[in-house]
Amino acid sequence: MRRTLSSKNRRALSTVVTSAIIMSSMAVMGVALVGWSNANLLTKQNELESTFSTNINKLNENILVENIWFGTSPSIVNMTLNNVGSIGLNVTEIQIVNSTDTMILYITDGGMTPNGDYSIEETFNWNSGETTDFTIFTERGNIFTYQDVT
């Protein structure tokens, strides 16, 4: 007996089954795309919040140089700073420059609460009547400058 192929004996996926497969694959891809975009959005939102917070904190830092005193025998400079900002800050570096000497002080204990003071005394060569520049750096990257005449 010989079998002939007829349209009745062919097996294939029906339109309903193929439609269901396509719809389910589209749903899976849609869920994956929404999950990826939410994760990406959350990452960017966290970066933006961190940047905003850092910049606002930078604006709230403010240092007032309360007193600078130059002493002799040996030549010293005494400096008192006050945190007049609304948040705490850390002084990380102080540069003192005049025509005679340049000094860079790296500060490790420069934490100041709001309305808190920080004093430092160092040996420094200076001449009477000379202009001296003071540059104060904070941990958040702010730079405060002050000038005094000895």
Secondary structure as the mmCIF struct_conf table of DSSP 4:
data_model
#
loop_
_struct_conf.conf_type_id
_struct_conf.id
_struct_conf.beg_label_comp_id
_struct_conf.beg_label_asym_id
_struct_conf.beg_label_seq_id
_struct_conf.end_label_comp_id
_struct_conf.end_label_asym_id
_struct_conf.end_label_seq_id
TURN_TY1_P TURN_TY1_P1 SER A 7 ASN A 9
HELX_RH_AL_P HELX_RH_AL_P1 THR A 15 LEU A 59
TURN_TY1_P TURN_TY1_P2 ASN A 60 ASN A 60
STRN STRN1 ILE A 63 GLY A 71
TURN_TY1_P TURN_TY1_P3 THR A 72 SER A 75
STRN STRN2 ILE A 76 ASN A 83
BEND BEND1 GLY A 85 ILE A 87
STRN STRN3 LEU A 89 VAL A 97
BEND BEND2 SER A 99 THR A 100
STRN STRN4 THR A 102 TYR A 106
BEND BEND3 THR A 108 ASP A 109
STRN STRN5 GLY A 111 MET A 112
TURN_TY1_P TURN_TY1_P4 PRO A 114 ASN A 115
STRN STRN6 ASP A 117 THR A 123
TURN_TY1_P TURN_TY1_P5 SER A 128 GLY A 129
STRN STRN7 THR A 131 THR A 138
TURN_TY1_P TURN_TY1_P6 GLU A 139 ARG A 140
BEND BEND4 GLY A 141 GLY A 141
STRN STRN8 ILE A 143 VAL A 149
#
